[in-house]
Every structure is written in C-alpha cells, then in structure tokens.
Amino acid sequence: MIGLAKPSVALGFGAFFLCAATCAHFDELTVTPLSLGSDWITGVVLTVGGVLSGRDWLRGRQYQVVGWAFMASLLLHSFLGNLNDLITHAPDASGSSGLVALSLRPYLVIVGVLLAVAVGGLLTTLEGRLAALPLRRPVA
C-alpha cells in the first residue's frame, strides 16, 4: 500500500477526481455552478500536493497530506449522506444524474472505493517512508 503515498498517485487521483466530479454533476454546472466548488477545490488541492511533494518530498509531503485529508473528508461526507439516503429510501435520492447517470447503489459503491483509496493515500503519506520513495535533490 506504500504506492498510494507516491506523488504521482496523488496527482493522478486529484486530476481523475476533477473529471469524475464534473461528469457526475454536469447538469448542475448551468443551474448552480458553485455547488461543485468544494469538489473542484479538493481536486486542485490534491493535485497541487502531488506536484509539490514530487518536486521535494521533505517539504511537499505536508501539502500532499492536506490534499488526501481534504479528499477523504469530502468523500466520507458524500458516502454517509448517500448511505443515509439509501437506508431511509429518500424519494429524491438518485445517485448521479450528470453525463454518467447511476442509480444510488452503484454510486455508493464507487464513492466507497474512492474513499478507501483516499484514506489509504492519507495513511501511507502520513507514514512517509522515505526509503520507498524517490528523493530528488535540488540542482545547484
């Protein structure tokens, strides 16, 4: 699981999340574009954290931790909200209705998998085993 701490994983996951959140909630862009603000900010923070930690692991690791923590908290909120809708049989619960329309159950499974990856990335980045990650020395 040490692979989740790599800066390239954080960068790729952040970029993927930006695209996935936009596609899943594409119908909201014209009506309430600011509702996607937290999703976009989270994706950007994780992507920037991956870039900074890739340049200098010792200084950039903290930004990657912030990105993973922000991502995990956002996905946990989404997972628990969708789980509550599933349990209570909320009439307006639809999962995703953007470019990719999904019913609530598959959407909840996808969010759960993304949450597991985000928590794994957070935990492995917090461990910060320097021997397993490539260190880049600044060029003088």
N, C-alpha and C positions, 0 to 999 in steps of 0.2 A: 504494500500500500504506500510505500515511500514515493512511488511515482506520482502520486497526487500532489506532492509538495513541489514538484518541478515548476518553474516559472512558465514554461511553455503550456503546461496543463491549465494553469490559471488564466493565461492569455486566451487560449482556445475556448475554455469554458465560458469566459466572460463574453467573447465575441459570439459564441453559439447562443448564449442566453439572450443577448440583444436581439438577434434574429428570431429566436423562438418566441420571445415575449411579444415582439412586434407582429409576428404572423398569427399567434394565438388570439391577440386582441386587436386585430387590424380594423375591425368595424368600429372601434372606439376612437380611432385617430381623427375622424371628422367631427364626432359628437363631443367627446371630452378628451382631448389630447393630453391634458395634464394628468389624467389617471394613469398613464404609462410612465410618468416621470420617475417614480421610485424604481421601476424595473430598469429603465434606461440608466439611471444614476448607478444602480447596483452593478449592472454590466460594465459600465465605464470604469467604476472604481476597481473591480476585479481585473479588468484588462490592464489598467494602468499599474496596478500592483504587480501583475505578472511581468510587465515591461521593466519596471524599476528593479524588481528582485532579479531579473535576468541580467541586468547590467552590473549590479553589485549586490550579491546575496546578503552580505552582512548589513548593509544599510537599507536595502529594499525589502527585506523579509517582512518588516513590520507593516508595510503597505499591503503586501500580499495577505497577511493575517487579517487586516482590516477588511479587505475585499471578500475573503472567504467568510468572515464573520457576518458581514452585511448580507452576503448571498444566503447564508444558512438561516439567518433570522427572517429574511423575506420569504424564503421557501417554506419555513416552518409555519409562518402565519398563513400562507396560502394553503398548505396541507391541512392544517387544523380547521380553517374555515370551510374548505371543501369537504372534509370529513364530517363536520357538523351538518352541512347541507345534505350529505348522503344519509346520515343517521336519522335526521329529522324529516327526511323526504320533502325538503323545501321545494315549493312549486316553481320558483324562478331559477332553480339551480340547473345550469345547463353545461357546466364544464367549460368548454371553449367554443366560441361561435365566430371566430375570425376567419382567416383564409383556410385554416385547418379546423373543421368543426369536429369536436369529440364529445361523446357523452361523458357524464360525470365520473363513472368508474375508471375508464382508461386514463382520463385526465388526472385523476387522483393517483393512479399508479405511476404515471410519468413524473408528476411533481414529487412523489415519494422517492423515486430513483434519483432525481436531481438533488433532492435534499440529502440523501445518503452520500452522494458524491461530494456535495459541498461540506458536509460535516467531516468526511474523510480528508478532504483537502485542508480544512481548518486544523484538524488534529495533527496531521502529518507536517504541516507547515509550522505549527507550534513546537513540535518536537525538534525540527530544524537540524537534522543530522547532516552536518557539513561534509562528512566523508562521502556521502552518497550523491551529493550534488556537485555539479561542476562549478568551480570558483573561477572567476575572471579577475585577473589582475589589471589595474589601470595602466595604460601605456603612458610612459613618461615622455 
